[in-house]
């Protein structure tokens, strides 16, 4: 498992930073970063990854969210 990794998903460069207590991933996206936006993704009560919806998150992020969750899950199980 990596603490920090990058993936390109649907043409967007995404940096994933794994944080502890509680385990969560902070997502930095270049086109959102210039607006000072970071997105925290946490494991919900049912075990699915979820994030707090905030204004100005672009539609592509919602559309790519399942792929983002797959990238996180793959990182969690990697040894």
TIMARNU-434879 format. One record per atom (N, C-alpha, C, CB): z, y, x; residue in one letter; residue number from 0; atom name. Coordinates in pm, 1 decimal, padded with zeros to 6 digits. Glycine has a CB too. Layout:
{site {Z Y X} 'A' NUM 'CA'};
...
***
This chain:
{site {00000.0 -00116.9 00084.7} 'X' 0 'N'};
{site {00000.0 00000.0 00000.0} 'X' 0 'CA'};
{site {00000.0 00123.4 00089.4} 'X' 0 'C'};
{site {00121.8 -00000.3 -00096.4} 'X' 0 'CB'};
{site {-00078.7 00219.9 00048.7} 'X' 1 'N'};
{site {-00086.5 00344.6 00123.4} 'X' 1 'CA'};
{site {-00009.9 00453.8 00050.6} 'X' 1 'C'};
{site {-00232.9 00386.4 00144.6} 'X' 1 'CB'};
{site {00054.7 00540.2 00127.2} 'X' 2 'N'};
{site {00126.7 00652.4 00067.4} 'X' 2 'CA'};
{site {00029.2 00761.9 00023.7} 'X' 2 'C'};
{site {00229.8 00709.3 00166.7} 'X' 2 'CB'};
{site {-00078.1 00779.3 00099.5} 'X' 3 'N'};
{site {-00180.4 00877.9 00067.5} 'X' 3 'CA'};
{site {-00316.7 00813.8 00085.9} 'X' 3 'C'};
{site {-00166.3 01004.9 00155.9} 'X' 3 'CB'};
{site {-00403.9 00831.1 -00012.8} 'X' 4 'N'};
{site {-00539.9 00781.3 -00000.1} 'X' 4 'CA'};
{site {-00633.9 00869.9 -00081.5} 'X' 4 'C'};
{site {-00549.3 00633.6 -00046.4} 'X' 4 'CB'};
{site {-00761.4 00861.8 -00048.8} 'X' 5 'N'};
{site {-00864.8 00939.9 -00116.0} 'X' 5 'CA'};
{site {-00962.8 00846.1 -00185.0} 'X' 5 'C'};
{site {-00938.7 01031.7 -00015.7} 'X' 5 'CB'};
{site {-01012.6 00889.8 -00296.9} 'X' 6 'N'};
{site {-01117.8 00817.5 -00369.1} 'X' 6 'CA'};
{site {-01210.2 00921.3 -00430.5} 'X' 6 'C'};
{site {-01058.0 00721.5 -00479.6} 'X' 6 'CB'};
{site {-01336.5 00886.0 -00439.3} 'X' 7 'N'};
{site {-01430.5 00967.1 -00516.2} 'X' 7 'CA'};
{site {-01453.7 00894.1 -00647.0} 'X' 7 'C'};
{site {-01565.8 00991.4 -00438.3} 'X' 7 'CB'};
{site {-01421.2 00961.3 -00755.3} 'X' 8 'N'};
{site {-01435.0 00901.9 -00888.4} 'X' 8 'CA'};
{site {-01520.7 00996.7 -00971.2} 'X' 8 'C'};
{site {-01294.3 00876.8 -00956.5} 'X' 8 'CB'};
{site {-01628.7 00943.9 -01024.1} 'X' 9 'N'};
{site {-01722.6 01022.0 -01105.0} 'X' 9 'CA'};
{site {-01764.1 01151.9 -01034.3} 'X' 9 'C'};
{site {-01660.0 01054.4 -01241.4} 'X' 9 'CB'};
{site {-01783.9 01141.7 -00902.2} 'X' 10 'N'};
{site {-01831.9 01255.4 -00825.7} 'X' 10 'CA'};
{site {-01725.2 01356.3 -00785.0} 'X' 10 'C'};
{site {-01934.9 01324.5 -00903.2} 'X' 10 'CB'};
{site {-01599.0 01327.4 -00812.0} 'X' 11 'N'};
{site {-01490.2 01419.3 -00778.2} 'X' 11 'CA'};
{site {-01401.9 01355.8 -00671.9} 'X' 11 'C'};
{site {-01406.7 01455.8 -00903.9} 'X' 11 'CB'};
{site {-01376.5 01431.8 -00565.2} 'X' 12 'N'};
{site {-01290.5 01385.9 -00457.1} 'X' 12 'CA'};
{site {-01144.5 01402.5 -00500.2} 'X' 12 'C'};
{site {-01319.6 01464.6 -00325.0} 'X' 12 'CB'};
{site {-01071.3 01291.2 -00501.1} 'X' 13 'N'};
{site {-00933.1 01292.9 -00548.0} 'X' 13 'CA'};
{site {-00842.2 01241.7 -00437.2} 'X' 13 'C'};
{site {-00916.6 01207.4 -00676.8} 'X' 13 'CB'};
{site {-00735.5 01316.1 -00410.6} 'X' 14 'N'};
{site {-00633.9 01272.2 -00315.5} 'X' 14 'CA'};
{site {-00513.7 01222.5 -00394.5} 'X' 14 'C'};
{site {-00593.4 01387.5 -00217.5} 'X' 14 'CB'};
{site {-00469.6 01102.7 -00362.6} 'X' 15 'N'};
{site {-00355.2 01040.1 -00428.2} 'X' 15 'CA'};
{site {-00238.1 01040.6 -00330.0} 'X' 15 'C'};
{site {-00389.1 00894.0 -00475.6} 'X' 15 'CB'};
{site {-00124.3 01092.1 -00370.9} 'X' 16 'N'};
{site {-00003.0 01091.5 -00289.5} 'X' 16 'CA'};
{site {00106.1 01016.6 -00364.9} 'X' 16 'C'};
{site {00042.7 01236.7 -00255.0} 'X' 16 'CB'};
{site {00150.6 00904.6 -00308.6} 'X' 17 'N'};
{site {00253.8 00822.9 -00372.9} 'X' 17 'CA'};
{site {00390.1 00880.4 -00337.8} 'X' 17 'C'};
{site {00243.4 00673.2 -00329.0} 'X' 17 'CB'};
{site {00468.4 00909.7 -00440.1} 'X' 18 'N'};
{site {00602.4 00964.6 -00423.2} 'X' 18 'CA'};
{site {00703.4 00867.3 -00483.0} 'X' 18 'C'};
{site {00614.5 01105.0 -00489.5} 'X' 18 'CB'};
{site {00826.4 00873.7 -00436.0} 'X' 19 'N'};
{site {00930.0 00781.9 -00482.2} 'X' 19 'CA'};
{site {01033.4 00853.6 -00569.5} 'X' 19 'C'};
{site {00998.9 00715.9 -00362.6} 'X' 19 'CB'};
{site {01103.5 00774.4 -00644.0} 'X' 20 'N'};
{site {01221.9 00815.2 -00722.0} 'X' 20 'CA'};
{site {01194.7 00926.2 -00820.2} 'X' 20 'C'};
{site {01331.0 00858.5 -00630.1} 'X' 20 'CB'};
{site {01136.8 00898.7 -00932.1} 'X' 21 'N'};
{site {01074.7 00771.5 -00969.7} 'X' 21 'CA'};
{site {00937.1 00759.0 -00904.3} 'X' 21 'C'};
{site {01062.6 00759.7 -01123.8} 'X' 21 'CB'};
{site {00889.3 00635.6 -00898.0} 'X' 22 'N'};
{site {00756.5 00613.0 -00839.7} 'X' 22 'CA'};
{site {00654.6 00687.5 -00924.1} 'X' 22 'C'};
{site {00722.0 00459.9 -00832.0} 'X' 22 'CB'};
{site {00575.8 00768.3 -00855.9} 'X' 23 'N'};
{site {00471.2 00843.7 -00924.2} 'X' 23 'CA'};
{site {00364.0 00879.6 -00822.7} 'X' 23 'C'};
{site {00528.7 00971.6 -00992.7} 'X' 23 'CB'};
{site {00252.5 00921.5 -00871.7} 'X' 24 'N'};
{site {00142.9 00966.2 -00786.7} 'X' 24 'CA'};
{site {00113.5 01111.1 -00820.4} 'X' 24 'C'};
{site {00016.0 00877.2 -00805.2} 'X' 24 'CB'};
{site {00106.2 01191.6 -00717.8} 'X' 25 'N'};
{site {00065.5 01329.2 -00735.0} 'X' 25 'CA'};
{site {-00083.2 01335.3 -00699.8} 'X' 25 'C'};
{site {00151.6 01427.4 -00646.1} 'X' 25 'CB'};
{site {-00162.0 01385.1 -00791.1} 'X' 26 'N'};
{site {-00306.6 01388.6 -00777.1} 'X' 26 'CA'};
{site {-00348.4 01530.9 -00741.4} 'X' 26 'C'};
{site {-00377.0 01340.4 -00907.5} 'X' 26 'CB'};
{site {-00424.0 01541.4 -00632.7} 'X' 27 'N'};
{site {-00481.3 01669.8 -00594.1} 'X' 27 'CA'};
{site {-00632.8 01657.2 -00604.6} 'X' 27 'C'};
{site {-00437.0 01711.9 -00449.1} 'X' 27 'CB'};
{site {-00692.4 01748.7 -00676.1} 'X' 28 'N'};
{site {-00836.4 01746.2 -00697.1} 'X' 28 'CA'};
{site {-00891.2 01879.9 -00650.8} 'X' 28 'C'};
{site {-00872.9 01718.0 -00847.0} 'X' 28 'CB'};
{site {-00990.3 01873.9 -00562.0} 'X' 29 'N'};
{site {-01040.7 01995.3 -00497.1} 'X' 29 'CA'};
{site {-01073.6 02106.6 -00595.1} 'X' 29 'C'};
{site {-01162.9 01962.8 -00416.7} 'X' 29 'CB'};
{site {-01146.4 02077.8 -00701.2} 'X' 30 'N'};
{site {-01185.7 02186.0 -00790.7} 'X' 30 'CA'};
{site {-01070.2 02236.8 -00876.4} 'X' 30 'C'};
{site {-01297.9 02140.1 -00879.7} 'X' 30 'CB'};
{site {-00961.0 02160.1 -00885.1} 'X' 31 'N'};
{site {-00842.4 02207.9 -00957.2} 'X' 31 'CA'};
{site {-00742.8 02272.3 -00862.1} 'X' 31 'C'};
{site {-00775.3 02092.7 -01032.8} 'X' 31 'CB'};
{site {-00747.6 02231.0 -00734.7} 'X' 32 'N'};
{site {-00652.9 02279.8 -00635.2} 'X' 32 'CA'};
{site {-00662.2 02430.7 -00615.2} 'X' 32 'C'};
{site {-00676.0 02209.5 -00503.7} 'X' 32 'CB'};
{site {-00782.9 02483.3 -00622.9} 'X' 33 'N'};
{site {-00797.8 02627.8 -00603.6} 'X' 33 'CA'};
{site {-00728.7 02706.1 -00714.4} 'X' 33 'C'};
{site {-00945.8 02665.6 -00597.9} 'X' 33 'CB'};
{site {-00697.4 02639.3 -00824.1} 'X' 34 'N'};
{site {-00622.1 02701.9 -00932.9} 'X' 34 'CA'};
{site {-00474.2 02663.4 -00924.6} 'X' 34 'C'};
{site {-00680.6 02660.9 -01070.0} 'X' 34 'CB'};
{site {-00436.2 02594.9 -00816.4} 'X' 35 'N'};
{site {-00297.1 02556.7 -00796.6} 'X' 35 'CA'};
{site {-00251.3 02442.5 -00884.7} 'X' 35 'C'};
{site {-00210.1 02673.5 -00820.1} 'X' 35 'CB'};
{site {-00343.5 02357.4 -00927.1} 'X' 36 'N'};
{site {-00307.6 02250.8 -01020.1} 'X' 36 'CA'};
{site {-00290.4 02117.0 -00948.2} 'X' 36 'C'};
{site {-00413.7 02238.3 -01129.2} 'X' 36 'CB'};
{site {-00175.9 02056.9 -00968.8} 'X' 37 'N'};
{site {-00147.8 01920.5 -00926.2} 'X' 37 'CA'};
{site {-00111.5 01844.2 -01051.9} 'X' 37 'C'};
{site {-00032.7 01913.9 -00817.6} 'X' 37 'CB'};
{site {-00146.0 01717.8 -01055.0} 'X' 38 'N'};
{site {-00116.2 01636.4 -01172.5} 'X' 38 'CA'};
{site {-00029.1 01520.7 -01127.9} 'X' 38 'C'};
{site {-00246.8 01585.3 -01242.2} 'X' 38 'CB'};
{site {00084.9 01502.8 -01193.1} 'X' 39 'N'};
{site {00172.6 01389.6 -01165.6} 'X' 39 'CA'};
{site {00143.7 01278.0 -01264.4} 'X' 39 'C'};
{site {00321.0 01431.5 -01172.7} 'X' 39 'CB'};
{site {00122.7 01158.2 -01210.9} 'X' 40 'N'};
{site {00100.0 01041.2 -01294.1} 'X' 40 'CA'};
{site {00217.7 00947.1 -01272.2} 'X' 40 'C'};
{site {-00037.1 00971.5 -01260.6} 'X' 40 'CB'};
{site {00284.5 00910.5 -01381.1} 'X' 41 'N'};
{site {00403.3 00825.4 -01373.9} 'X' 41 'CA'};
{site {00381.2 00700.6 -01456.6} 'X' 41 'C'};
{site {00528.9 00900.9 -01422.5} 'X' 41 'CB'};
{site {00459.1 00598.4 -01427.7} 'X' 42 'N'};
{site {00451.9 00475.6 -01507.0} 'X' 42 'CA'};
{site {00536.5 00495.7 -01632.0} 'X' 42 'C'};
{site {00500.8 00350.7 -01424.8} 'X' 42 'CB'};
{site {00474.0 00478.2 -01747.4} 'X' 43 'N'};
{site {00542.0 00495.7 -01874.5} 'X' 43 'CA'};
{site {00630.3 00377.3 -01910.5} 'X' 43 'C'};
{site {00441.6 00518.6 -01983.2} 'X' 43 'CB'};
{site {00701.0 00389.0 -02019.3} 'X' 44 'N'};
{site {00793.2 00284.3 -02064.0} 'X' 44 'CA'};
{site {00723.6 00151.3 -02089.7} 'X' 44 'C'};
{site {00864.2 00328.6 -02189.4} 'X' 44 'CB'};
{site {00597.1 00157.0 -02131.0} 'X' 45 'N'};
{site {00522.4 00033.7 -02159.6} 'X' 45 'CA'};
{site {00449.4 -00020.4 -02036.5} 'X' 45 'C'};
{site {00422.1 00058.6 -02271.2} 'X' 45 'CB'};
{site {00468.6 00046.0 -01920.1} 'X' 46 'N'};
{site {00407.0 -00001.6 -01796.1} 'X' 46 'CA'};
{site {00272.0 00059.1 -01764.8} 'X' 46 'C'};
{site {00392.6 -00147.7 -01801.7} 'X' 46 'CB'};
{site {00217.9 00139.2 -01855.6} 'X' 47 'N'};
{site {00089.9 00205.8 -01831.7} 'X' 47 'CA'};
{site {00112.5 00336.1 -01755.7} 'X' 47 'C'};
{site {00016.3 00233.0 -01965.1} 'X' 47 'CB'};
{site {00012.6 00376.7 -01678.5} 'X' 48 'N'};
{site {00019.5 00504.8 -01609.2} 'X' 48 'CA'};
{site {-00013.2 00615.3 -01709.3} 'X' 48 'C'};
{site {-00078.1 00508.7 -01487.0} 'X' 48 'CB'};
{site {00060.8 00725.8 -01700.7} 'X' 49 'N'};
{site {00038.3 00836.7 -01792.6} 'X' 49 'CA'};
{site {00069.3 00968.9 -01721.9} 'X' 49 'C'};
{site {00125.3 00820.8 -01920.4} 'X' 49 'CB'};
{site {00023.4 01077.4 -01780.0} 'X' 50 'N'};
{site {00048.7 01208.8 -01723.4} 'X' 50 'CA'};
{site {00080.7 01307.2 -01833.7} 'X' 50 'C'};
{site {-00071.1 01257.2 -01641.5} 'X' 50 'CB'};
{site {00151.6 01411.9 -01795.2} 'X' 51 'N'};
{site {00184.6 01517.7 -01890.2} 'X' 51 'CA'};
{site {00061.8 01605.6 -01905.9} 'X' 51 'C'};
{site {00308.7 01601.2 -01843.0} 'X' 51 'CB'};
{site {00016.5 01617.5 -02026.2} 'X' 52 'N'};
{site {-00101.9 01698.5 -02052.0} 'X' 52 'CA'};
{site {-00066.4 01846.1 -02038.0} 'X' 52 'C'};
{site {-00159.5 01669.0 -02193.1} 'X' 52 'CB'};
{site {-00145.1 01914.2 -01957.5} 'X' 53 'N'};
{site {-00125.0 02056.4 -01934.9} 'X' 53 'CA'};
{site {-00256.0 02128.1 -01965.6} 'X' 53 'C'};
{site {-00077.6 02084.8 -01788.4} 'X' 53 'CB'};
{site {-00248.8 02256.5 -01996.8} 'X' 54 'N'};
{site {-00372.1 02330.1 -02026.2} 'X' 54 'CA'};
{site {-00465.9 02331.8 -01905.5} 'X' 54 'C'};
{site {-00339.3 02473.7 -02069.1} 'X' 54 'CB'};
{site {-00591.1 02343.6 -01932.4} 'X' 55 'N'};
{site {-00695.2 02362.6 -01831.2} 'X' 55 'CA'};
{site {-00734.9 02237.6 -01754.7} 'X' 55 'C'};
{site {-00650.6 02464.0 -01734.7} 'X' 55 'CB'};
{site {-00685.0 02118.8 -01791.8} 'X' 56 'N'};
{site {-00735.7 01997.6 -01728.7} 'X' 56 'CA'};
{site {-00875.9 01974.6 -01785.8} 'X' 56 'C'};
{site {-00639.9 01872.8 -01754.2} 'X' 56 'CB'};
{site {-00974.5 01960.5 -01699.6} 'X' 57 'N'};
{site {-01112.5 01946.4 -01748.7} 'X' 57 'CA'};
{site {-01136.6 01811.9 -01818.0} 'X' 57 'C'};
{site {-01210.6 01962.2 -01633.0} 'X' 57 'CB'};
{site {-01235.8 01810.3 -01903.0} 'X' 58 'N'};
{site {-01270.1 01689.7 -01978.4} 'X' 58 'CA'};
{site {-01301.7 01571.3 -01887.6} 'X' 58 'C'};
{site {-01388.2 01717.1 -02068.8} 'X' 58 'CB'};
{site {-01366.7 01595.6 -01772.4} 'X' 59 'N'};
{site {-01403.8 01484.7 -01685.6} 'X' 59 'CA'};
{site {-01279.8 01407.0 -01641.7} 'X' 59 'C'};
{site {-01480.9 01536.0 -01563.1} 'X' 59 'CB'};
{site {-01165.3 01476.9 -01626.5} 'X' 60 'N'};
{site {-01043.1 01408.0 -01584.7} 'X' 60 'CA'};
{site {-00999.1 01309.1 -01692.3} 'X' 60 'C'};
{site {-00930.2 01509.6 -01555.4} 'X' 60 'CB'};
{site {-01000.8 01351.5 -01817.0} 'X' 61 'N'};
{site {-00964.9 01261.2 -01927.6} 'X' 61 'CA'};
{site {-01061.0 01142.2 -01932.3} 'X' 61 'C'};
{site {-00966.7 01337.1 -02063.4} 'X' 61 'CB'};
{site {-01189.1 01169.3 -01913.1} 'X' 62 'N'};
{site {-01289.6 01062.7 -01917.2} 'X' 62 'CA'};
{site {-01274.4 00965.2 -01801.1} 'X' 62 'C'};
{site {-01429.2 01122.3 -01915.8} 'X' 62 'CB'};
{site {-01226.9 01013.5 -01686.2} 'X' 63 'N'};
{site {-01212.4 00929.7 -01566.5} 'X' 63 'CA'};
{site {-01072.2 00870.4 -01553.2} 'X' 63 'C'};
{site {-01245.2 01010.8 -01442.2} 'X' 63 'CB'};
{site {-00983.6 00898.2 -01646.2} 'X' 64 'N'};
{site {-00843.1 00859.5 -01629.6} 'X' 64 'CA'};
{site {-00824.5 00709.0 -01613.2} 'X' 64 'C'};
{site {-00762.5 00907.2 -01748.0} 'X' 64 'CB'};
{site {-00899.5 00627.4 -01685.8} 'X' 65 'N'};
{site {-00887.3 00481.8 -01669.9} 'X' 65 'CA'};
{site {-00923.2 00439.4 -01527.3} 'X' 65 'C'};
{site {-00978.0 00408.4 -01771.4} 'X' 65 'CB'};
{site {-01027.8 00499.3 -01469.8} 'X' 66 'N'};
{site {-01067.8 00468.1 -01332.3} 'X' 66 'CA'};
{site {-00961.3 00515.1 -01233.3} 'X' 66 'C'};
{site {-01203.7 00533.3 -01299.4} 'X' 66 'CB'};
{site {-00898.9 00627.4 -01261.3} 'X' 67 'N'};
{site {-00790.9 00678.3 -01177.2} 'X' 67 'CA'};
{site {-00673.3 00580.6 -01180.6} 'X' 67 'C'};
{site {-00746.2 00819.8 -01224.1} 'X' 67 'CB'};
{site {-00641.3 00530.6 -01299.1} 'X' 68 'N'};
{site {-00532.4 00432.6 -01312.8} 'X' 68 'CA'};
{site {-00564.9 00303.5 -01238.3} 'X' 68 'C'};
{site {-00505.9 00402.2 -01461.2} 'X' 68 'CB'};
{site {-00689.4 00260.7 -01240.8} 'X' 69 'N'};
{site {-00730.5 00141.1 -01166.3} 'X' 69 'CA'};
{site {-00709.5 00163.1 -01017.4} 'X' 69 'C'};
{site {-00878.5 00106.0 -01195.1} 'X' 69 'CB'};
{site {-00745.7 00280.6 -00966.1} 'X' 70 'N'};
{site {-00727.3 00311.1 -00823.6} 'X' 70 'CA'};
{site {-00579.2 00306.4 -00786.5} 'X' 70 'C'};
{site {-00786.3 00450.0 -00789.5} 'X' 70 'CB'};
{site {-00493.8 00358.4 -00872.4} 'X' 71 'N'};
{site {-00349.3 00355.4 -00847.4} 'X' 71 'CA'};
{site {-00298.5 00212.2 -00848.6} 'X' 71 'C'};
{site {-00273.8 00439.6 -00952.2} 'X' 71 'CB'};
{site {-00338.3 00134.6 -00948.5} 'X' 72 'N'};
{site {-00293.4 -00004.7 -00959.1} 'X' 72 'CA'};
{site {-00339.1 -00085.2 -00839.4} 'X' 72 'C'};
{site {-00345.4 -00068.7 -01087.9} 'X' 72 'CB'};
{site {-00462.8 -00065.0 -00795.9} 'X' 73 'N'};
{site {-00512.5 -00136.2 -00677.3} 'X' 73 'CA'};
{site {-00429.4 -00100.8 -00554.0} 'X' 73 'C'};
{site {-00661.2 -00102.7 -00652.4} 'X' 73 'CB'};
{site {-00389.6 00025.1 -00542.7} 'X' 74 'N'};
{site {-00306.4 00064.7 -00429.9} 'X' 74 'CA'};
{site {-00167.4 00001.6 -00438.1} 'X' 74 'C'};
{site {-00294.7 00216.9 -00424.0} 'X' 74 'CB'};
{site {-00113.1 -00009.3 -00557.0} 'X' 75 'N'};
{site {00019.3 -00067.4 -00575.4} 'X' 75 'CA'};
{site {00023.7 -00214.4 -00534.8} 'X' 75 'C'};
{site {00062.6 -00052.6 -00719.7} 'X' 75 'CB'};
{site {-00083.3 -00287.4 -00558.8} 'X' 76 'N'};
{site {-00082.6 -00430.9 -00528.7} 'X' 76 'CA'};
{site {-00136.0 -00461.7 -00389.0} 'X' 76 'C'};
{site {-00164.7 -00505.6 -00631.9} 'X' 76 'CB'};
{site {-00191.9 -00361.3 -00320.6} 'X' 77 'N'};
{site {-00245.5 -00384.4 -00185.3} 'X' 77 'CA'};
{site {-00130.9 -00409.2 -00087.4} 'X' 77 'C'};
{site {-00331.6 -00263.1 -00138.2} 'X' 77 'CB'};
{site {-00154.9 -00496.8 00007.0} 'X' 78 'N'};
{site {-00051.5 -00525.2 00107.6} 'X' 78 'CA'};
{site {-00096.3 -00480.0 00243.3} 'X' 78 'C'};
{site {-00017.5 -00673.9 00111.1} 'X' 78 'CB'};
***
